[in-house]
């Protein structure tokens, strides 16, 4: 079995975390491909190495000395080396980077050095071969990954070196320069490596016990989700849950590789498993039907009413106006003589009244009104289709606590029920729904 494993910055923040990672890797012979992030924060008052490197770049840009900031970077890497008894000459690597800074470097090169140096340390610590990401991840001219070429290069290298450490976050542009991922960072690198090598499992190690059923800043000690499909993951991500971004899972989803989110500080826990379909889902239909509860604050509802409206024509006209103003419509609840647009309030900044006026002029409704201060909550679960009365239970749970539901919508795939509540009720509504559905789920 081949496991591609990626460790985030919090998992590699100091020597103690390095030791944990080494024990995890050595406990399973299948963990032969390791992707690392740059060192993260050691505590709340600390800085991420990548943030320090961005700050160095800002100093260089404005012709201000970056010595003090770069010294902090040096100290972190040398400290990890000394704490773990690593033999590699990381001081020379740091000196070379500092010389490049004096010559003038690109931001993409400099901010990628955190991953580069950490991978150098980890490869030496494990006795694995170091494979630079720029030697196999290739970007197209438009900034997308050239998967065919990247896959081929890594497959060729892996056929020679079967135990490797790779820095995440970057690759090489067509002109030979360093290029970093616009989002997802080392998560994307890990997913591409897993797909290229047709891994059995892609393990993504972080500092949480998996994907949580609710926001821990709202719900105290929410449970981890044992299993989630990629479709559910998309819904959770779209509605603001702190999960892997779609870009980071695309390569493994395309290959149907099992993805496992695990906790570096509790490696024995199962974490969260993610894949397209789970074959044993039929066994869970009766008991496990809510995957997660999440949401986003601050939406605005624009409601149009017209007696005997031609709803299709009026909807098309109103949506065309929204398109002209580059406004995103999240939901469109409808009735016979009215419909509403649920819109992120931030997208209406400095243009709300002009938009409403333009819609009114184009559609000529009998009435148009605007309600601010709405938040959306998504109740997500692939098993909800097998359970009757879920919407009624949601209304009942919130109604008994005095929370009014302003909008409700369910997708045709029946994995997501979306409700709108007043923003001041947002957190309490999530707690009520979690207590009503997730605890006994």
HUURZI-V696400 format. One line per field, one symbol per residue. psi: psi as a letter, one per 30 degrees, with the letter a starting at -180 (. if undefined). A space follows every 50 residues. Layout:
psi=???
This chain:
psi=kkkkkkkleffgfaeeeeeeeeeeeffjffifjkkkllkakfleglkkee eeeeeeeeeeeghkkgeeeeeeeeeeeeeeeeeghkfkifeeeeeeeeee effjlleeeefffeeeeeeeeeeeefglkkjkeffejkklfgflkjeeee eeeeeeeffejfjlkkkaflaklfgflkklkflfbfeeeeeeeeeeghle kjkjkaglgaklflkffekkhklkkekkleeeeeeeeeggkilklefffe eeeeghkkkjkljefiffkeakkklekkfgefffeeejfkelkllklilk kjkkkkkhkjeeeeeeeeeeeeeeghkkjeliklaegllkkjkkeffgkg geeeeeeeeeeefhlekklkklhkkkkkjkkffffgkkgeeeeeeeeeef ggkkkelkkklffggkkklklkeffeeeeeeeeeeeeeeg.
